[in-house]
Amino acid sequence: MGCTQTDALKWVEHGTQLLTEQVASLDEQAMSAPSMLPGWTRKHLVAHVAANADALGNLVHWAHTGERTPMYSSKEQRSADIDAGAKRAASDLTTWLTESTDTLAASMDALTTDQWQAEVVTAQGRTVPATEIPWLRAREVCVHAVDLGTGVTFADLPVEFLSALITDIRAKRGQELDDLPDGPLPEVAAYLAGRPHSLADVTDLGPWL
């Protein structure tokens, strides 16, 4: 993941603040408007991020108790929950996002050193130590704070986070070290993440996360 657990926890806090401040400023009409993700309104996006906090909370519970608790019961259920969430009122979604993020933060704070080393399984089927959970959440809140389309950009994210994000995406995309395009770090990160960017003469990579 290219970062420490301590770094990732700081980025979770940063991204959560960015995201929740933007969401709190949206009324029903603004929340129902399209996000920067194709086919998703801002309601879909907020429901996804709130549900992700609940899902990662399942992994924290797994690490805390040893009881196998998958993030989601199935991919179909995950999609259905997002679609259902997108039909909720903006105020309900804001409350869900706030409560789910607060609950996840509190549950992570309660993990002991040994529990952080417990193995859990991500939604993609990877077996990882619980220490990776903060990074999984940092990616969600930071990148989706941009996807909300309210003016936050990759340039608003910490430089160290962007570097770790680039390392993570390149590993998943299988790119070689010398394949990075030239350009400002936020634009390179946006490009690799399949988001709008200002780089010229680069190959379209398609969506990620």
Secondary structure, 3 states (H helix, E strand, C coil): CCCCHHHHHHHHHHHHHHHHHHHHCCCHHHHCCECCCCCCEHHHHHHHHHHHHHHHHHHHHHHHHCCCCCCCCCHHHHHHHHHHHCCCCHHHHHHHHHHHHHHHHHHHHCCCHHHHCCEEECCCCCEEEHHHHHHHHHHHHHHHHHHCCCCCCHHHCCHHHHHHHHHHHHHHHCCCHHHCCCCCHHHHHHHHCCCCCCCCCCCCCCCCC
